[in-house]
């Protein structure tokens, strides 16, 4: 046998290897201290209960943050890997030692809502007040170069399987550990008996989390959405944007009319899928559906073809704000369909938005909604990197406390990755520029002459209007006179600046149709809402007879050779391309995680300074309430586990981080550099 130059030896002495995540924990610990986050948490996130023990709230925050950074699948595996280096990790945060698993479990079980909200407040303040690495929030620019920031609000569910237990009168009720944190709910594709829903708020361009709200079962969707809107308004104020420039993307879970109306009342922009299919029965919607579709749209991946119908202004509730409704139809293949409502073999899908034409065309809105701002991919990345939906506590407050800290670590990784390897803002042509923006086609189209839609340009006193149509100028509106049945004439309905009419009862009539008539004239028709007419106290004087239809009013515009009114120039066509500006979604974090997990970490423990034997340690005198731990002051609680000044110094050397990164966060450069 050939002699091998390689020798193998076994040393019985145990020398544990450093975890791969130790460098990232050390770097984040220094960043948290340098940026003042640790001090803010110690001062504002306070929680006390009787017989609290040695540890303060910050000790448990340190453990949960390190757990999120480690990527270990369970707390048990994290503590097993942490055990040989627990004192070193505690020293990173100037603490003496870390709490045990049982102490962490008792802490999470005892947490209250006040402490969770205090942590949430600090998370939002850190995101808004501290300078972020992104110089620009990104956004989507419409065809008139108006900026909007897309924020995706959606819920993710974590299902929990439980053993099937018999329910008999002779047996007691089964004890379930997840009773407080989960409840029966919609599980979707995830198998399980009980679920917990986590509503997340994502800035779709920087991919930063703005907040999270948890709830047992399906959660409080409406309450969570209201709180999310308040966070979005705070973010818009910090970025010097209007609330209307924040575009909330909502899925069908928030598609009820009442829920969408709550968002519209706050003045926030919306692009959402509606499930209020009663809108299909409104006369203004039926009038749009009776005409040809404005565009035929094809999904770039699935190839599904949809016909799009555009309703310019629909009021979801009586007296509420008007929104744009885009109706997408396609032949039904499944019964019932997975999404939408099927009628006579055609599937109808409703999309509601505050973005009006021609700044965004109907196909632009559908592209923007189905694009989702990479929300699903971000959730997949979150599950792979941190998995915040895993069960960390058996109480609602404990689970939400962990999930807020997990989102905080996500944002910190984005910041570290951007400072480690700076990237620039990307610009993507979301939709090409159009030379001419098509509108709703009329009911009857002359094949020999292209149809041109009239545009109102001025409204003098008395309800008259001038109309501009390329080279043609139209005179004032000729309103319809009362019919033989009586009722209010058309002149009693006052034109408004937004192109609608106001009836004598104060209700709104929207434009439903325009068509060419004899001698080049144009007839414009308006219709009220049927719900408004049914409850109107002037209905008898308005329609003069019993009818089941809403009131309609029409006006005729006649062309004039020499206009008496000056014709202003039309607004510039909204023909700019739709631009999407964002930052890289994955490479910022992954490159940071790759470098800190591949480099070595050197821990050097120096000898502790010798103690003076003649000097005895100071003795502390406690009263009986202090001895019971529940009357300690906040400073006394914090100092119980603080690292003493006489402890042995520890030097931790992080390799592979550039000098610019060290300068930004105040790291000391090694002498060997």
Buried (B, 14 or more C-beta within 10 A) or exposed (E): EEEEEEEEEEEEEEEEEBBBBBBBBBBBBBBBBEBEBBEBBBEEBBBBEEEBBEBBBBBBBBBBBBBBBBBBEEBEEBBEBBEBBBBBBBBBBBBBBBBEEEBBBBBBEBBEEEBBBBBBEBBBBBBBEEEBBBEBBBBBBBBBEBBBBBBBBBBBBBBBEEEEEEEEEEEEEEEBEBEBBBBEBEBEEBEBBBBBBBBBBBBBBBBBBBBBBBBBBBBBBEEBBBBBBEBBBBBBEBBEBBBBBBBBBBBBBBBBBEBBBBBBEBBBBBBBBBBBBEBBEBBBBEBBBEBEBBBEBEEEEEEEEBBBBBBBBBBBBEEBBBBBBBBBBBEBEEEEBEEBBBEEEBBBBBBBBBBBBBBBBBBBBBBBBBBBBBBEEBBEBBEEBBBBBBBBBBBBBBBBBBBBBBBBBBBBBBBBBBBBBEBEBEEEEBBEEBEEBBBBEBEEEEEEEEEBEBBBBEBEEEBBBBBBBEEBBBBBBBBBEEEEEEBBEBBBBEBEEEBBBBBEBEBBBBBBBBBBEEEEBBBBBBBBBBBBBEEBEBBEEBBBEEEEEBBBBBBBBBBBEEBEBEEEEEEEBBBBBBBBBBBBBBEBBBBBBEBBBEBEBEBEEEEEEEEEEEEEEEEEEEEEEBEEBEBBEEEBBBEBBBBEEEBEEBEBBBEEBEEEBBEBBEBEEEEEE
